Amino acid sequence: MNCRPEVTGRATLYQAGIDDDRMLTFGEWCQLNSFSPSTGQRLIASGQGPVFVQLSARRKGVTIGENRRWQAARQIESAA
């Protein structure tokens, strides 16, 4: 039995009321924000991504709350 909810898009996590402390894997984070893993790696390497937690020697993750704060910090005003 798979206990991890499937990430199908940004709306799924926000509408489901997922706890801010829930950890997203790197792949889930990329999928949630609709970009490729290579773009995610570039964001992290350049210091422009959210703060990640080293979960094990080969895995890192980010909390839902940290992702929300990161998205809010990247908001821009529309030119319209």
Secondary structure, 3 states (H helix, E strand, C coil): CCCCCCCCCHHHHHHCCCCCCCEEEHHHHHHHCCCCHHHHHHHHHCCCCCCCEECCCCCEEEEHHHHHHHHHHCCCCCCC
